[in-house]
Amino acid sequence: MAEVLKMQEKITVELTPEQLQKLQRFLELEESKENKEKEIEARKKNFNFIQLYRDNMPELRWLMSNHNLASSLLFFILEHMDNKNALACSYSVFEDYFGKHKTTIYRNLKILEENGFIDILKMGTSNVYIVNEDVAWTVSNEQKKFAKYDGKILVSKKENKDFEYRSQFERFKALRERENLK
């Protein structure tokens, strides 16, 4: 832009006032166009935004109606997950926050896992909770294919042998059929 202004200074000597006015208007339009493009790019990032999908609202309503703590755990995970739908933490984080015993936390996390809301991967003494990207998502849709893993989270195959064979989506569909959700 600075180069264009320098060029404009050189050109002004040779331009009529009408031509100069047109050039200034052209530069203003170009700057406006650049600002709009930047704004569009910023919107694509979905900063601090979680998408919930309407198709899966019956499952969320079922969860909230029948399992209060499990739904609170899910929304806690949604609130703190990264932009790849993952949260790594130990049970003690949930125990401290919700004031519930480890067994109660475990039972309710199992409800989420068994019904396809989340997957749970072992990471030493902690877990990685991965939210089903068909329930909620935090970045642009074209990045959904990268939802399972982020370079910031390392899990052991030894502790998670069956993960690649399990499908949270099948469990999610089973919940819909079992509970006759529409």
C-alpha positions in Angstrom: 0.0 0.0 0.0 2.9 2.4 0.8 4.4 1.7 -2.6 1.1 2.6 -4.2 0.9 5.9 -2.3 4.4 6.7 -3.4 3.4 6.0 -7.0 0.3 8.1 -6.4 2.5 11.0 -5.3 4.6 10.7 -8.5 1.5 10.4 -10.6 -0.4 13.4 -9.1 1.7 15.8 -11.0 0.6 14.2 -14.3 -3.1 13.6 -13.4 -6.0 16.0 -13.6 -8.0 16.5 -10.4 -10.8 14.3 -11.8 -8.3 11.5 -12.6 -6.8 11.8 -9.2 -10.2 11.5 -7.5 -10.9 8.3 -9.5 -7.6 6.9 -8.5 -8.2 7.7 -4.8 -11.6 6.1 -5.0 -10.1 3.0 -6.7 -7.5 2.7 -3.8 -10.3 3.0 -1.2 -12.3 0.2 -2.9 -9.2 -2.0 -3.0 -8.6 -1.4 0.7 -12.2 -2.1 1.5 -12.0 -5.4 -0.6 -8.9 -6.5 1.4 -10.6 -5.8 4.7 -13.7 -7.8 3.7 -11.5 -10.7 2.7 -9.7 -10.6 6.1 -13.1 -10.6 7.8 -14.2 -13.6 5.9 -11.0 -15.5 6.8 -11.5 -14.6 10.5 -15.1 -15.9 10.4 -13.9 -19.3 9.0 -11.7 -19.8 12.1 -14.8 -20.2 14.4 -12.8 -18.8 17.3 -14.3 -19.8 20.6 -17.2 -21.5 18.9 -18.8 -24.9 19.1 -21.2 -26.2 16.5 -23.9 -28.6 17.6 -25.7 -30.5 14.9 -29.5 -30.5 14.7 -29.6 -34.1 13.4 -28.3 -35.2 16.8 -30.4 -33.1 19.1 -32.7 -36.0 20.0 -29.7 -37.8 21.5 -28.6 -34.8 23.4 -32.2 -34.3 24.8 -32.2 -38.0 25.8 -28.9 -37.6 27.6 -30.0 -34.4 29.4 -33.4 -36.0 30.4 -32.0 -39.3 31.6 -28.5 -38.7 32.7 -27.9 -35.3 34.3 -24.3 -35.9 35.4 -23.3 -37.5 32.1 -24.7 -34.5 30.2 -22.8 -32.1 32.5 -19.6 -34.1 32.0 -20.2 -33.9 28.2 -20.7 -30.2 28.3 -17.6 -29.8 30.6 -15.6 -31.7 28.0 -17.1 -29.6 25.2 -16.2 -26.4 27.1 -12.5 -27.4 27.5 -11.7 -29.5 24.4 -9.2 -28.4 21.9 -10.1 -27.6 18.2 -9.7 -31.3 17.4 -12.4 -32.4 19.8 -10.1 -33.8 22.4 -9.5 -33.2 26.1 -6.8 -34.9 28.1 -7.3 -35.0 31.9 -7.5 -37.3 34.8 -10.6 -38.3 36.8 -9.5 -36.0 39.6 -10.3 -33.0 37.4 -13.9 -34.2 37.2 -14.0 -35.2 40.9 -12.8 -31.8 42.0 -15.1 -29.9 39.6 -18.3 -31.9 40.2 -17.6 -32.9 43.8 -18.5 -36.6 42.9 -16.8 -39.8 43.7 -14.5 -41.5 41.2 -16.9 -44.4 40.7 -19.8 -42.0 39.9 -17.6 -40.1 37.4 -16.6 -43.4 35.8 -20.2 -44.7 35.5 -21.3 -41.5 33.8 -18.3 -41.3 31.4 -19.2 -44.9 30.4 -22.7 -43.8 29.6 -21.2 -41.2 27.2 -18.8 -43.7 25.7 -21.3 -46.6 25.3 -23.8 -44.3 23.6 -21.3 -42.8 21.1 -21.0 -39.3 22.5 -17.3 -39.7 23.2 -14.4 -42.1 22.9 -12.0 -42.6 25.8 -8.4 -43.3 25.2 -5.9 -44.2 27.9 -2.9 -42.0 28.4 -1.0 -43.4 31.4 -2.9 -42.4 34.5 -5.1 -39.9 32.5 -7.5 -40.2 29.7 -8.1 -38.5 26.4 -11.8 -37.8 25.8 -12.7 -37.4 22.1 -16.1 -35.9 21.3 -18.0 -37.5 18.5 -17.6 -34.9 15.7 -21.1 -35.5 14.6 -22.3 -34.2 17.9 -20.2 -31.1 18.1 -17.3 -29.5 16.2 -15.1 -26.4 16.7 -13.4 -25.7 13.5 -14.3 -25.6 9.8 -16.0 -28.7 8.4 -13.2 -29.4 5.9 -11.0 -30.2 8.9 -13.3 -32.8 10.4 -11.2 -35.6 8.9 -8.5 -34.6 11.4 -10.8 -35.0 14.5 -9.3 -38.1 16.0 -5.7 -37.1 16.7 -3.7 -34.0 17.5 0.0 -33.8 17.7 -0.3 -32.4 21.3 -1.8 -35.7 22.6 0.1 -38.9 22.8 -1.6 -42.2 23.5 -0.2 -45.7 23.8 -1.4 -48.4 21.4 -0.8 -50.9 24.2 -3.3 -49.1 26.4 -5.8 -48.6 23.6 -5.6 -51.8 21.5 -9.2 -51.9 20.5 -9.7 -48.2 19.7 -9.3 -48.4 15.9 -11.9 -51.2 15.8 -14.5 -49.4 17.9 -16.9 -47.0 16.3 -18.6 -44.3 18.4 -20.9 -43.7 15.4 -22.4 -47.2 15.5 -23.0 -46.8 19.2 -24.6 -43.4 18.6 -26.9 -45.0 15.9 -27.8 -47.8 18.4 -28.9 -45.3 21.0 -31.2 -43.6 18.4 -32.7 -47.0 17.5 -32.9 -48.3 21.1 -34.5 -45.2 22.4 -36.6 -44.5 19.3 -35.2 -40.9 19.0 -36.3 -38.8 16.1 
